[in-house]
Each structure stands twice: as structure tokens, then as C-alpha cells.
């Protein structure tokens, strides 16, 4: 099988049990075979992390201190080649076959370079893993119960911002929300950024767009919320600026689930 024109970058702060589980799944399910450029960013690294990287053929990027999610992904992306980047955290094992992985990534690269696309999300729709906080939030406003209809009436703007999550819940979300969601092909959907937030979990993005637009905007945004004292991109971009861009977020059928095997201290 030929190589894909993309690079893989993994951000792994602690959690080496999760990292090893994910790397093993990438080897077993073929992801490593058709990607030449493979990198792991290891803040607060130790020898175990370095050896895991080398064992599975990934180039380690080493930092003595924790960087947080935003800076970790930024430093990772800076070291990677121009073009499409598949960016992952360490607790995202691959759960599909080599054939399906190759096909989805091939389509994802094509969709990424369609007009006005910000990212392609590759978290599995069938088996997204836990936690997935957006799904219960969506159901609170859109599960068809009387209580959800009351909530929707009282907070219409909040309900509207959750519409994009319907792709992970409903069988035909483009019929329920045709103004914001369209079906593409082969299980892929296009969702307006007006109704779905940026996601850090298993996404494909163009390097220059990521660094010059997404990272730059998140760095320039102040928010009192953070993760362990650091910016994380998702929090900073959850604001009117993001929704006003009306970018397209492509939702793939998905290849990765969320499975954390070791505690990282939060």
C-alpha cells in the first residue's frame, strides 16, 4: 500500500500506558506503514517515553517542562513538514482496519483541501469512547422531550450552538438541521463552525492554517478557564469569532476512540 501525503504528530504528556496502547494499535492496524513522517512531543519526558517513540518509529520532540495542549501542539506542528497533519493525543487508539484507515485518510485529505474547510475530525462516531461531554449537552436540548423543548425555547442560542453534535447522535442529522449540516459521501458530513466547536481529539489540519490562524487566534485570546494552568485551544476558540467564520468542519465516520489507561494527575 502506498504512502499517504500526511504527517502524524502525537502530544503525550505522561500517560505512557495510554501512549503504548495507542502506538501498538497504529502498528497493528497499519497506520504506521503508510505514513513516513511520525513525531511525538514529550513534555516532562522520561526514558520510557523516549524508548516508546523509538520502538514504534516516531521522532521524539523532548521538553523538560509541561507545555500544555496549545503550546504542545504548536511546538509539534512547527517541527513537522508542510501539508496535512494528523494530530493526536496519547489516548486515542485506532480501532479500524488498515484498509478502512487508508480509505478514510485519503478522503479526509481531499476534503481538507476543499473550499473553506478548517479541520477534519476523525474520532469514531460509532465508538467515540468516553468522556464525550458534547453528546449529553446536545441531548439536553434536542432529545425531543418536553423538557428539552422548554430548554430550547428559553436558550435558543445555546441550543443552536450544539446542533453540530447531532452528527454523533442522529441517523440523518442533515435532514434535521439542513441549514448547517450536509452529507458528503461515504459517511462524511460537512458541518458549519456556527454550530460546532473546534476539537483537539484526532483531527486533520493543514500545517500553515493551524499555526497561522488557529494557534495564533487561541494565543491572542484571554480566558480565565484553562487546563492545569495552560491554554488548550478548545476553550479559547469557543467564542463568537469562531462561529462567525462559518468554516466547514468535516466529520469523518472516524477511526479513533478515546481510551485513557493511566492517570495524568487531572
SULQUI-V59983 format. One record per helix or strand of 2 or more residues. SS is the DSSP state (H for helix, E for strand). FROM is the first residue (numbers start at 1). LEN is the number of residues. If there is no record, write none. Layout:
((SS & FROM & LEN) (SS & FROM & LEN))
//
This chain:
((E & 6 & 6) (H & 16 & 13) (H & 31 & 4) (E & 37 & 7) (H & 47 & 9) (E & 59 & 5) (H & 68 & 12) (E & 84 & 6) (H & 98 & 15) (E & 117 & 7) (H & 133 & 10) (H & 146 & 9) (H & 156 & 6) (H & 163 & 6) (H & 173 & 4) (E & 181 & 3) (E & 189 & 4) (E & 203 & 4) (H & 207 & 13) (H & 234 & 4) (H & 240 & 6) (E & 248 & 9))
//
